[in-house]
Amino acid sequence: MKAYLVLDLSVNDFGGFKKYIAEIPAFIEKHSGKYIVQGVQPTTIEGDWNPERMVIIEFPAREKAEAFLNDHDIQALFKVRHNTTTSKLVLVDGCT
């Protein structure tokens, strides 16, 4: 079953965030992921959720997404995102 990482983020330091933008695609590819939505500004239809930017990454299985999240080599890059953005990240399973 496919799994998706859904990231809601506001960039606070674009200069510092450029490193993340440049390097994260190689890690996504390494774990068989692909962008479904890449940093676009969403349109709020209902409710009070008002994300600035959205990213959705599809993985062929939850285990691949978890391996991506736990990859030792990516942890420093995640810190870059944590230090340069305000973000929320969820992992969800797709439909069968």
N, C-alpha and C positions, 0 to 999 in steps of 0.2 A: 504494500500500500504506500502510495506517495505521501510525503510529509512536506510541510511548508514552514519556513521561518518568515514571520511577519514582523517587520521593524518599522516603528513609528519614531521619527527623529527630527530634532531641531538642531541645526548646526550652529554652534556658538563661536567656533574658531576655524574658519574655512581654511586658512593657511596651514594649520596643524592637521586638519582633516584630509588634506590632499594625499598624504602618505597612505592613509587607509583606502581612499578611492583607488589609488594606483595599484596597491598590493592585494586587496581582498579578492579580486576576480580569480587569481591563480589558486587560491585556497578553495574557493567555491568549486572550481573545475576539478581540483584534486579529489574532492569528495563527491564527484558526479552531480553536483548541483548546477542549476541554471537560473538566471534571473527571469522572473515573470513580470515583475514591476521593478524599475530601477530608479529610485530617487525622485519620483514625480510628486507634484503637489496634488493631493486628492481634493475632490469636491465633497463636502459634507452634505448628506441628504437628510439624515435624521439624527436627532440627539445632540448632545453637547460635546461630542468627540470632535476635536479640530486639529488633526495632525498637520504639521508643516510639510513633511516629506514622508513618503512611504517606499519601502522596499519589500518585495516578496520574492523569496528564493525557493525553488522547488527541488526536492531531492527524491530519488527513486524509492527510498525507504527511510523510515524513522532512524534506523541504525546509521545510515549515512549522514543524516543531519546531526545526530548526536556525536558521531565521530568528528565532524566539522567543528562543532562547539567545543569538543574536548581535545582537539589537536594541540599538542604541546607547542608546536611552532607558530601557532596563530595567537597565542595568549597576549603577547606584547602588542600585537596589532589591535586586539580587542581593547586593550588599555588606551590606545590612541583614540579609539571611538568614544570610550567612556570619558576621556579627558577633554574632548573637543565637541561633544554633542550632549544633548539631553535626549535620552532614548528609552524606548520600551520595546522589548522583544518577546515574542511568544512562538512556541512550536506547536503546530497543529497537524493532525493526521487528515489526509484527504479521504474522499469517499472511495469505496471499492468499486 
